[in-house]
Amino acid sequence: MDLELRRASIRDGDVVVDLLSVAARWMLDAGIRQWPDPFPHEIVEGSIERRETYLAFARGQVVGSTALYEEDPNWWGDRPPDALYVHRLVVSLEARGQNIGVQLLDWAQRQAATAGRTWLRLDCGTDNLRMRKYYEGLGFSHVEDVVVSLLGAGGDRGAWRGSLYERAAS
């Protein structure tokens, strides 16, 4: 399936939040605590304003979204500008099983290479064994596990245990 990607605009915020909230609910039902439900609007809106969020379309329909950060000190600490960082990679429930996640990651890898970065990096919940296996199957290498304090509009939301992954951007 051929994907068309475009940068999200503020008017797309509800679409992105809905994709993330549906995925969060699906994960929670599967016993995976990865994202809050509903997904916080302020996180998505801030990312859209910083021009980090993208929507993926197939046959004119939204099938996914992702965000690409130029730096990620919250998860990866102080590092040289040698990577792009994938966040909030999501595929609509209706489009699952069509390799859209793979295509989004390949697109992100090309973006990193075009930007002259060495790595494409991402994170997932340490306990999310299914996602960790998925990333490892796509050639991502486990770098380390971290514990990060989550802050939101309502204050401290606790600590989150994440696993950091990377693969070469070339």
C-alpha positions as CSV (number, residue, x, y, z in Angstrom):
1,M,0.0,0.0,0.0
2,D,1.4,3.4,-1.0
3,L,1.4,6.0,1.7
4,E,1.2,9.7,1.4
5,L,2.6,11.6,4.4
6,R,2.0,15.2,5.2
7,R,2.8,17.4,8.1
8,A,-0.2,17.8,10.5
9,S,-1.8,21.2,11.0
10,I,-3.6,22.4,14.0
11,R,-6.9,21.5,12.4
12,D,-5.7,17.9,12.4
13,G,-5.2,17.8,16.2
14,D,-8.5,16.0,16.9
15,V,-7.7,13.3,14.3
16,V,-4.3,12.6,15.8
17,V,-5.7,12.6,19.3
18,D,-8.4,10.2,18.3
19,L,-5.9,7.8,16.6
20,L,-3.8,7.8,19.8
21,S,-6.7,7.4,22.1
22,V,-8.2,4.5,20.2
23,A,-4.8,2.8,20.2
24,A,-4.3,3.5,23.9
25,R,-7.7,1.9,24.7
26,W,-6.8,-1.1,22.6
27,M,-3.4,-1.5,24.4
28,L,-5.1,-1.0,27.8
29,D,-7.6,-3.8,26.9
30,A,-4.6,-6.0,26.0
31,G,-3.0,-5.2,29.4
32,I,-0.4,-2.8,28.0
33,R,0.0,0.6,29.7
34,Q,1.7,2.6,27.1
35,W,-0.3,5.8,26.5
36,P,-3.0,7.6,28.5
37,D,-6.6,7.4,27.4
38,P,-7.8,9.9,26.3
39,F,-4.5,11.0,24.9
40,P,-3.7,14.5,26.1
41,H,-4.5,17.2,23.5
42,E,-1.8,19.5,24.8
43,I,0.9,17.0,23.9
44,V,-0.4,16.6,20.3
45,E,-1.0,20.4,19.9
46,G,2.5,21.3,21.1
47,S,4.0,18.7,18.7
48,I,1.9,20.0,15.8
49,E,2.9,23.6,16.6
50,R,6.6,22.6,16.6
51,R,6.0,20.9,13.2
52,E,6.9,17.4,14.4
53,T,3.7,15.5,13.7
54,Y,2.8,13.8,10.5
55,L,-0.3,12.1,9.1
56,A,-0.2,9.1,6.9
57,F,-2.9,8.6,4.2
58,A,-3.7,5.6,2.0
59,R,-6.4,5.9,-0.7
60,G,-7.3,9.3,0.8
61,Q,-8.0,7.9,4.3
62,V,-6.0,8.6,7.4
63,V,-4.3,5.4,8.4
64,G,-1.6,6.5,10.9
65,S,0.5,9.2,12.4
66,T,3.9,9.7,13.9
67,A,6.0,12.5,15.3
68,L,9.7,13.1,14.5
69,Y,11.8,15.0,17.1
70,E,15.2,16.5,16.4
71,E,16.2,15.9,20.0
72,D,14.8,13.9,22.9
73,P,16.5,14.8,26.2
74,N,13.6,13.5,28.3
75,W,14.2,9.9,27.1
76,W,17.7,9.9,25.7
77,G,19.5,12.5,27.8
78,D,22.0,15.0,26.4
79,R,23.3,13.5,23.1
80,P,24.9,15.0,20.0
81,P,22.5,15.9,17.1
82,D,23.1,12.5,15.4
83,A,19.5,11.1,15.4
84,L,15.9,11.7,14.7
85,Y,13.5,10.4,17.4
86,V,10.2,8.7,16.6
87,H,7.3,9.3,19.0
88,R,3.6,8.4,18.9
89,L,3.8,6.0,16.0
90,V,0.2,4.8,15.5
91,V,-1.7,2.9,12.9
92,S,-5.5,3.0,12.8
93,L,-7.2,-0.2,13.9
94,E,-8.8,-0.5,10.5
95,A,-5.4,-0.4,8.7
96,R,-3.5,-2.8,11.0
97,G,-1.8,-5.7,9.3
98,Q,-0.9,-3.8,6.1
99,N,2.7,-3.0,7.0
100,I,1.9,0.7,7.6
101,G,4.0,0.8,10.7
102,V,7.0,-0.6,8.7
103,Q,6.4,2.0,6.0
104,L,6.2,4.8,8.6
105,L,9.5,3.7,10.2
106,D,11.2,3.4,6.8
107,W,9.9,6.9,5.9
108,A,11.3,8.2,9.2
109,Q,14.6,6.5,8.5
110,R,14.8,8.2,5.2
111,Q,14.1,11.6,6.9
112,A,16.9,11.0,9.3
113,A,19.3,10.1,6.5
114,T,18.3,13.1,4.5
115,A,18.8,15.3,7.5
116,G,22.4,13.9,7.8
117,R,21.6,12.0,11.0
118,T,23.3,8.6,11.8
119,W,20.4,7.1,13.8
120,L,16.7,6.7,14.0
121,R,15.7,6.2,17.6
122,L,12.5,5.4,19.5
123,D,11.2,4.0,22.8
124,C,8.5,1.8,24.0
125,G,7.3,0.5,27.4
126,T,9.8,-2.0,28.9
127,D,6.9,-4.3,29.7
128,N,5.5,-4.1,26.1
129,L,7.2,-7.3,24.9
130,R,5.1,-7.4,21.8
131,M,6.3,-4.0,20.6
132,R,9.9,-4.7,21.6
133,K,9.9,-7.9,19.5
134,Y,8.4,-5.9,16.6
135,Y,11.1,-3.3,16.7
136,E,13.8,-5.8,17.1
137,G,12.4,-7.7,14.1
138,L,12.7,-4.5,12.1
139,G,16.4,-4.2,12.9
140,F,16.3,-1.9,15.9
141,S,18.9,-2.6,18.6
142,H,18.1,-2.3,22.3
143,V,20.3,0.4,23.8
144,E,19.1,0.6,27.4
145,D,16.2,0.8,29.7
146,V,15.3,4.1,31.5
147,V,12.8,5.4,34.1
148,V,11.3,8.7,33.2
149,S,9.0,10.9,35.3
150,L,5.8,11.8,33.4
151,L,4.4,15.2,33.8
152,G,1.1,16.4,32.4
153,A,-1.4,19.2,32.6
154,G,-2.6,17.7,35.9
155,G,0.9,17.5,37.4
156,D,2.9,14.4,38.1
157,R,1.6,11.2,36.4
158,G,4.2,8.9,37.9
159,A,7.2,7.2,36.5
160,W,7.4,5.2,33.2
161,R,9.8,2.4,32.4
162,G,10.9,2.6,28.8
163,S,13.2,0.7,26.5
164,L,15.3,2.7,24.1
165,Y,16.0,1.4,20.6
166,E,18.0,2.6,17.5
167,R,18.9,1.6,14.0
168,A,21.2,3.1,11.5
169,A,19.6,5.8,9.3
170,S,21.6,4.9,6.2
